[in-house]
């Protein structure tokens, strides 16, 4: 039996090799996984032309995945630096790389990623259209916008952010409901400006069926972009955000009718107390499609530390149903992240994802924590380093402040509760000061 997309295969009862791999990674029965994919609740972004990929599933019923944004800008065009970020991200466990390049030979970089990178590769065609055509925004035609989508599919991209929810109707709602931060999505602001200048409908919305045919042909997952995501906690859960989400839910149904896989992109800045409700609203309006969130960033006061504000929001979001977390680095709002920023962003986001998976009670998630706790109980420092999410940092901290005795640390010394409890329960004498 033939199939075109993972969703079509699941609906036909075909267990693909990608599904087998994901089922093993997730400790889930293949039959259950197929049902989730058939219903649109799990996706396997996997372009047919991306031969180097190690498939992963994205859905609330699976482990929370993380995405790493990178790419060139006008001020930073070194492709080798970006490739170094890719290598570090993959080695540190990122399941997806999103190329947001906005300058230079973007196609060369994109093809390099899909030729050799095992992570899922995502892109934003709107950015690349501006770079590729190299002409004023107002002069880009509707057909040219769609041609870039096809180019990215041909280059092997696994998922694309398509800003099709901000149509003329949504744009009018946005203009009637004033915001503190307006539209902060780069792609959203570009297509909004194009619509305002040309008076035309958003081409990604108007020609949505054509986009679906492209996605179906290559099995590209649609990441329905949230042009109206809030860029300030004061704009969270406002009329523009919800209006766009309603439109994305309608487009999700249209995509599923063509067997095209879909995920929904979610809020950027939002107070903590609003996050659980937003996850429920998305599930309802978008029919359970996987939710991909940037953060959410829970306070706006911490430039230089937004990997932390984001990790707080991401953990809450994932616990309540988000399936995919986009990392945020300490450089957010300030500059293009360097390799060290990428590391800090990945670690913070992986901690958030893992904490959420513990709360969700997923199979074998606690095994990692159990290994660490057993090593701590034995005061086995080398095992603790081996199990740590960042072994090098853990080793560096211990080496920077050596204790007098190797079975303690410089914080507690002979007052170490772990050491003393182990000894007293083994029937030994604990004298602390005389040792």
Secondary structure, DSSP 4 states (H G I P E B T S, - for coil): ---SSHHHHHHTT---HHHHHHHHHHT--HHHHHHHHHTTSSB----TT-TT-----BSTTSPPEEEEEE--BTTB--HHHHHHHHHHHHHTT-SEEEE---SS-HHHHHHHHHHH--SEEEE-HHHHHHHHH-S-GGG--HHHHHHHHHHHHHTT-SEEEE--S--HHHHHHHHHS--SS----HHHHHHHHHHHHH-PPPHHHHTHHHHHHHHHHHTPEEEE--TT--SSGGGTT-HHHHHHHHHHHHHHHHHHHTT--EEEEE-SB--HHHHHHHHHHHHHHTTT-EEEEE--B--SS-TT-HHHHHHHHHHHHHHTT--EEE---TTTTTS---HHHHHHHHHHHHHHHHHHHHHHT-TTTHHHHHHHHHHHHTT-HHHHHHHSTTHHHHHHHHHTS--SSTTS-TTTGGG-HHHHHHHHHTT----STT-
